[in-house]
Amino acid sequence: MNVGDAAERSGLPAKTIRYYEEIGLILPARAENGYRDYSRDDVHRLAFLRRARNLGFSIDDCRQLMALIRTATAPAMTCAKSPAPMSGRSRKRCANCSRCARRYRS
């Protein structure tokens, strides 16, 4: 699917999707004509990124979250084992993102 369709399905503007590609958060395939060709999995990743950014995660946080998603054997989040104390807001963001990651992987 093209960037317009991916934008509509993921809820992100096409400009944001292109930016995420530029910084390496998402890497769509290229069609024979050179156009981006977004898969269903790409759209799920984009929707996950939208939710994570809406929860307040930074781009660097999202990069780490995407790495966790790509490694299906890794736990979604290990916030509970973090040596640094977390605020209530951070714990809530972490829990929400863990749910998103589990949903994405299933």
N, C-alpha and C positions, 0 to 999 in steps of 0.2 A: 504494500500500500504506500501511497505517497505521503509527504510530510503534512499535507492538509488533512488527509484522512486520519493520520496518526495524532494530529493535534486535536481533532474533533473527538476521537475516541479516548484520548488520555486526559483531556481537560487542560492541556498546556498550549500556550501560543506557539505557532510554528517557529517564531524567532527564538524562543526559549529552547525548543527542541534542537535547533541548529547550534545554539550555544553549547548545550550539553554534549553534542557530538564534537564540537570544536575542542572542548576541554577533556574529552575522552570518557565521559560518564556513560555514553551510549554509542555503540558502533553498528549502525544499520548496514545491511548488505547493500551492494550497488547493483542495479539492474544492468542489462547489457548496454543500454543507452547512457549509462553513467549516473542516472538518477538514483536517489536514495530509495531503498525498498525496505520499508519497516514491516517486520513480522508481528504476529500476535504477541510473542514474547517481548519484543521491543516495546510494544504499547503497554504491556503490564509493567515493565521496568519504568517507563515514563510516568505511569500513574503512581507507582510506588515513590518515585522521586518527588512528584507533586505533593503527595501526602507527607513525606518526610520534611520537605521544605516548609509546608504549611504548619507543621509541628514545631518548627524553629531550628531544624538541623541545618548546619552550614554546608557549603559545597564540599568541604573536606570531610565532614561527617558523612555526607551522602556517598562520597567515594568509598569510605570504609564500609558503609552499609551494603553498597553494591558488591564489594568484594566478599562480604559475608554471604550474600545471597548466591553468588557464583559458586561458593564452596559448600555444597549441600551437606557435607559432614560437619561443618562448623555450627555451633549453636547460634541462634538468631542474634542474641545479644548476651553479653556476659557482664552486664552492669552490676549485678549483685556482687560479683567478685572484684569489682573495681576497688583499688586501694584508696582512692580519693572519696571523701564523703560527698554525697549528692544531695542537692536540694530536692524538695518535694516536686518542683516543676521538672527537674531533670529526670527523676524517677518516673514521672508520668509520661514524659516524652519517650523514655526508653521502653516502657511497657507498651505504649501505643505502637512504637516502631517494631517491637518484637512480634506483636500480633500481625502487623502488616507483612513482615518478612515470612512468617509462618503461612499466611494466606497466599502470598506470592509463590512460595515453594510448592504448595499443594495443588 
